[in-house]
Amino acid sequence: MKKLHLIIYSIFLFTNCSTKTNSYTEEIKQFQYKLNTQFATPKESPLTKEDLKTFKSLDFFDIDETYKVEANFELTPNTPIFAMPTTTDRLPLYRKYGIATFTLNGKKLELSLYQHQTTSTSYSDENLLFLPYKDTSNGTTSYGGGRYIDIETPKKDSNTIIIDFNKSYNPYCAYNHKFSCPIPPIENNLAVAILVGVKTYNKSH
């Protein structure tokens, strides 16, 4: 009887874990689907007219839940507003909102998150924090100018934040030079390869 209970419990654990894994995979696939839908829609797509004609899908790394991390989060109140350099002369205003520290693949890492200060660009959303970063995959398997993640602003009393690198996406400049894109600050250069999220743009896809 005990053996039967053990078998049933094992099946329950396996099923439960599989459901969680599948649920997470579907979440990321939904994120990817929304990106592809946006890119395929002429009024929303950053692609050039020529590239839009042949567009089928963005290229993504394999989904890997180990790149979804819970980071310690420390607010940085009273930090000055600053102009973040972009790929053009445009200088959007940001303020460092907080610092996230976490461990990924055995390495301790740190990233700053920023809050947009005006409503004049597509990056402004009072409920979102802007996380631009670079990593050692840039220029090879991922876009050379770094990538972005949008993160919901945590509650005021929260000291943790979820960073999901599977939701990393490229700046519009990766697809069309007419766009002006923020350049990730040096403090957000990671000395590791982030092998999830959107890959470098491949026109053949």
Phi, psi and omega per residue, in radians:
M1 nan -0.751 3.118
K2 -1.072 -0.662 -3.132
K3 -1.129 -0.686 3.128
L4 -1.120 -0.757 3.117
H5 -1.085 -0.672 3.140
L6 -1.130 -0.730 3.126
I7 -1.112 -0.803 -3.139
I8 -1.075 -0.742 -3.138
Y9 -1.125 -0.704 3.133
S10 -1.113 -0.741 3.109
I11 -1.090 -0.713 3.124
F12 -1.071 -0.802 3.137
L13 -1.097 -0.782 -3.133
F14 -1.080 -0.783 -3.130
T15 -1.130 -0.728 -3.118
N16 -1.123 -0.787 3.129
C17 -1.133 -0.723 -3.140
S18 -1.114 -0.685 3.135
T19 -1.113 -0.751 3.123
K20 -1.109 -0.745 3.139
T21 -1.107 -0.809 3.140
N22 -1.108 -0.676 3.140
S23 -1.093 -0.746 3.134
Y24 -1.179 -0.754 3.112
T25 -1.017 -0.745 3.131
E26 -1.138 -0.635 3.109
E27 -1.053 -0.789 -3.132
I28 -1.249 -0.647 3.089
K29 -1.114 -0.589 3.082
Q30 -1.168 -0.708 3.062
F31 -1.041 -0.782 3.137
Q32 -1.155 -0.697 3.127
Y33 -1.078 -0.756 3.139
K34 -1.108 -0.702 3.093
L35 -1.093 -0.834 -3.135
N36 -1.083 -0.676 3.109
T37 -1.113 -0.755 3.105
Q38 -1.062 -0.784 -3.088
F39 -1.211 -0.442 -3.133
A40 -1.526 -0.158 -3.122
T41 -1.654 1.978 -3.038
P42 -0.879 -0.727 -3.095
K43 -1.253 -0.347 -3.092
E44 -1.916 -0.345 -3.002
S45 -1.268 2.402 3.039
P46 -1.447 -0.103 -3.085
L47 -1.183 2.667 3.023
T48 -1.194 2.823 -3.134
K49 -1.035 -0.658 -3.129
E50 -1.173 -0.783 -3.128
D51 -1.203 -0.558 -3.135
L52 -1.113 -0.558 -3.120
K53 -1.093 -0.565 -3.071
T54 -1.924 0.072 -3.073
F55 -1.164 2.317 3.075
K56 -2.092 -0.828 -3.110
S57 -2.903 2.622 2.953
L58 -1.261 2.838 3.130
D59 -1.782 2.204 -3.096
F60 -2.054 2.582 2.929
F61 -1.200 2.867 3.034
D62 -1.100 2.536 3.101
I63 -1.216 2.293 -3.111
D64 -2.482 1.894 -3.047
E65 -1.178 -0.274 3.106
T66 -1.169 -0.277 3.109
Y67 -1.585 0.149 2.959
K68 -1.751 1.929 -2.994
V69 -2.092 2.567 2.982
E70 -1.692 2.001 -3.063
A71 -1.814 2.588 2.951
N72 -1.220 2.395 -3.040
F73 -2.196 2.215 -3.140
E74 -2.142 2.122 3.102
L75 -1.146 2.610 3.081
T76 -2.131 1.302 -3.077
P77 -1.180 2.670 3.075
N78 1.128 0.337 3.050
T79 -1.272 2.581 -3.073
P80 -1.257 2.621 3.002
I81 -1.299 2.399 -3.122
F82 -2.398 2.793 3.117
A83 -1.603 2.049 -3.132
M84 -1.485 2.171 3.112
P85 -1.022 2.585 3.114
T86 -2.256 -3.081 3.126
T87 -1.355 -0.057 3.065
T88 -2.257 -2.854 3.120
D89 -1.407 -0.133 -3.129
R90 -1.142 2.441 -3.123
L91 -2.296 1.466 3.119
P92 -1.178 2.623 -3.085
L93 -1.659 2.300 3.121
Y94 -2.348 2.855 2.979
R95 -2.331 2.390 3.075
K96 -1.178 2.077 -3.055
Y97 -1.560 -0.613 -3.114
G98 -3.049 3.008 -3.122
I99 -2.139 2.269 3.117
A100 -1.866 2.284 3.070
T101 -2.129 2.405 -3.043
F102 -2.791 2.951 3.083
T103 -2.003 2.269 3.123
L104 -2.350 2.143 -3.110
N105 0.908 0.721 3.069
G106 1.432 0.020 -3.130
K107 -1.965 2.377 3.091
K108 -1.443 2.204 -3.049
L109 -2.262 2.851 -3.130
E110 -2.506 2.408 3.094
L111 -2.402 2.525 3.045
S112 -1.696 2.497 3.086
L113 -1.984 2.515 -2.996
Y114 -2.144 2.632 3.101
Q115 -1.988 2.196 -3.129
H116 -1.235 2.485 -3.008
Q117 -1.876 -0.065 3.087
T118 -2.342 3.079 -3.122
T119 -2.024 0.458 -3.029
S120 -1.643 -0.055 3.139
T121 -2.295 2.945 -3.107
S122 -1.237 -0.164 -3.103
Y123 -1.544 -0.037 -3.058
S124 -1.540 2.206 3.064
D125 -2.832 2.032 -3.027
E126 -1.092 -0.332 -3.135
N127 -1.649 -0.024 -3.083
L128 -2.115 2.530 2.988
L129 -1.812 2.592 -3.076
F130 -1.760 2.154 3.134
L131 -2.127 1.594 3.041
P132 -1.587 2.438 -3.135
Y133 -2.646 2.810 3.000
K134 -2.141 2.713 3.089
D135 -2.565 3.078 -2.998
T136 -1.309 -0.078 3.070
S137 -1.481 -0.206 -3.106
N138 -1.067 2.354 3.132
G139 1.592 -0.176 3.085
T140 -2.083 -1.477 -3.129
T141 -1.554 -0.308 3.090
S142 -2.174 2.900 -3.066
Y143 -1.021 2.358 -3.060
G144 -1.110 -0.406 -3.106
G145 -1.561 0.126 -3.134
G146 1.600 3.109 -3.120
R147 -2.348 3.002 -3.094
Y148 -2.163 2.703 2.936
I149 -2.365 2.395 3.021
D150 -1.722 2.273 -3.064
I151 -2.267 2.327 3.119
E152 -1.102 2.376 3.115
T153 -1.098 2.180 -3.113
P154 -1.243 2.817 3.077
K155 -1.093 2.667 -3.027
K156 -1.013 -0.563 -3.087
D157 -1.618 0.117 -3.104
S158 -1.471 2.401 3.084
N159 -2.014 0.258 3.050
T160 -2.342 2.817 3.116
I161 -2.629 2.539 3.115
I162 -1.638 2.200 3.034
I163 -2.015 2.039 -3.138
D164 -1.948 1.767 -3.109
F165 -1.202 -0.281 3.049
N166 -1.116 -0.305 3.134
K167 -1.753 0.335 3.070
S168 -1.233 2.381 3.108
Y169 -2.324 2.812 -3.102
N170 -1.460 2.618 2.954
P171 -1.089 2.692 3.111
Y172 -1.034 -0.444 3.138
C173 -1.090 -0.345 3.112
A174 -1.202 -0.275 -3.066
Y175 -2.044 -0.436 -3.029
N176 -2.731 2.096 -3.062
H177 -1.234 -0.113 -3.139
K178 -1.291 -0.254 -3.108
F179 -1.510 2.687 3.080
S180 -1.909 2.046 -3.010
C181 -2.144 2.348 3.068
P182 -1.001 2.429 3.094
I183 -1.651 2.196 -3.132
P184 -0.954 2.244 3.091
P185 -1.020 2.646 -3.114
I186 -0.976 -0.600 -3.116
E187 -1.109 -0.238 3.125
N188 -1.857 0.444 3.013
N189 -1.508 2.074 -3.135
L190 -1.699 2.340 -3.136
A191 -1.539 0.650 3.095
V192 -2.434 2.859 3.083
A193 -1.652 2.187 3.087
I194 -1.728 1.708 -2.996
L195 -1.723 0.839 3.032
V196 -2.489 2.970 -3.126
G197 1.531 -2.782 -3.107
V198 -1.378 2.359 3.077
K199 -1.473 3.108 3.050
T200 -1.065 2.605 -3.050
Y201 -1.242 2.228 3.107
N202 -2.056 1.914 -3.044
K203 -1.090 -0.326 -3.095
S204 -1.365 -0.205 -3.111
H205 -1.527 nan nan
